[in-house]
């Protein structure tokens, strides 16, 4: 399609939804709640399920646990009182000669329902069929009542949208009925779907069996009567597969071009002299594992290349990512460049600082900590050291990315990802220097589908080997009413000369209530364990105070370290054998996995007790069962992703997860792999160049429109 025609089509697709017939200001306002402001928004807001109305199922043949559509006569209707809970419900009994089913409403306006249901009238009903004893029930069904004297055949012919076909079921908001939604979406599809252009290469569409986008949208909203309903419900039909592939393809094309663009940009090629890394290796009390050496080899090859490194290092708890990051930092420092280490929270930044500072000081090098909440005089000194180059390594939160933080010569950025930094944050870090190398660390294994979307532009290294001598960690979920057994276990372990962690949940870093709860918890521990030496670590302590407490625990002057802070990283105490996590249901799976990794780091086996309150939610119970059943970080990450979904898994404020309109990275993993392979192949092909014209130019323009701002693709090709 010519550029002028494409621009005209885009203008048409930006038509306000309020221009459709029947969409007044009130309905338009309600559609906004669903994210539907334009007709294009409506086209890409697909049905979340489908109803099979090709034929009605007889009531006698309704299947339990299935969403069924049936017609029947109203035999009885009225308000009832449940026997057990003495709760009022509204019940309607419907029959068709083959059997009866009870319709129930638990939340209702009695007057409204009483007006709707007249004995002897016929209606069409749909909903999930349940069985309670001998009775089949449908709770809060969708209903469409026939006019008095109207036959089912007459009703079917009067509304061709509602019968004899597979019907879409759209997401609703208050004040919008399914009937009204179908009429609005039908208009949008009939009038505007044809203006949606297809930008995928024609040979690729043929090879993958993809439909033109206009046809795919038409079929996704209003499937043909012979469509496989099971494939439709599971998102495996050709229409939805086309839309998912198209969405994944353009994201992956953007990521591929980012990677290619970085490969073309001039970087800072390092010379590897091992001036500091050799000294560090001599100080370390252990040898690096084969996996650590392999990953360092991959990193060194990147650092010596004439273009910037852009690599993700992924590994399970205790695999030794921090020492790999430190070695990489020293390679940058020995090339007379500075290093920025960015963590997502002040707590983690402080822990990284304590660890890096400890080793750098031994080598005569300087590390500084830049915090968001920092006294003005201290901050000025830190900024001066960064600008002058006196600070070899800077550790901080997002504060490092802010204006006013100027480096003398930034050569390496290390991001402790923790799933909260996206492409844009990495781009900001690059602007702090002349295309510095970037190393992204993740302490939690990331499911492959997430890795390909959030980190798809990065080369991947995996540390897949634990240091020798690590013993398996046993995990037990303990309810509050068995606390006495937990205390007895603490006494036994301390009697053997071992040490214990007790972790309290942190809801908000700034909340005084957390400190209060932890202080009260520590006082309670001291009253029941008077013979034990107990220290407290919390977020209001200065880095020096925290280091002093950690030092006392490490030198065995403390038996128990209680903490309000998330001690996921930065503490390696081989003598600590037990971790007790209070209110474990408040923690995410990834967090619990990190915490658990703090024990069992010596020769004695580790034990993690997850204390659960008696009122734990169903989701909380699921998470704790996963923790109890496996220590495999990747299995835990996959389970976490399934339980919480991608947005919650990454954190609600995470900016790295792309906004997908149709695709679902859990359901559509296979399509994602196909789209990625094809997109990277297209990015490498000679035909895809700036100014090449034809399909390549159209794709490039569409890519900028969809993902340009998110991926920083103002100029690619």
Buried (B, 14 or more C-beta within 10 A) or exposed (E): EEEEEBEEBBEBBEBEBBEBEEBEEEBBEBBBEBEBBBBBBBBBBBBEEBBBBBEBBBBBEBEEEEBBBBBBBBEEBEEEEEEEEEEEBBBBBBBBEEBBBBBBBEEBEEEEBBEBBEEEBBBBBBBBBBEEEEEBBBBEBBBBBBEEEEEBEEBBEEEEBBBEBBBBBBBBBEEBEBEBBBBBBBBBBEBBBBBBBBBBBEEBBEEBEBBBBBBBBBBBBBBEEEBEBEBBEEBBBBBBBBBBBBBBBBBBBBBBBBBBBBEEEEBBEBEEEBBBBEBBEEEEEEEBBEBBEBBBEBBBEBBEBEBBBBBBBBBBBBBBBBBBBBBBBBBBBBBEBBBBBBBBBBBBBBBBBBBBBEBBEEBEBBBBBBBEEBEEEEBEBBBEBBBEBEBBBBBBBBBBBEEEBEBBBBBBBBBBBBBBBBBBBBBBBBEBBBBBBBBBBBBBBBBBBBBBBBBBBBBBBBBBBBBEEBBEBBBBBBEBEEBEEBEEBBEEBBEEEBBBBBBBBBEEBEEEEBBEBBBEBBEEBBEEBEEBBBBBBBBEBEBEEBBEBBEBBBEEEBBBBBBBBBBBBBBBBBBBBBBBBBBBBBBBBBBBBBBBBBBBBBEBEBBBBBBBBEEBEEEBEBBBEBBBEBBEBBBBBBBBBEBBEBEEBBBEEBBBBBEBBBBBBEBBEEBBBBBBEBBBEBBEEEEBEEEBEEBBBBBBBBBBEBBBEBBBBEEBB
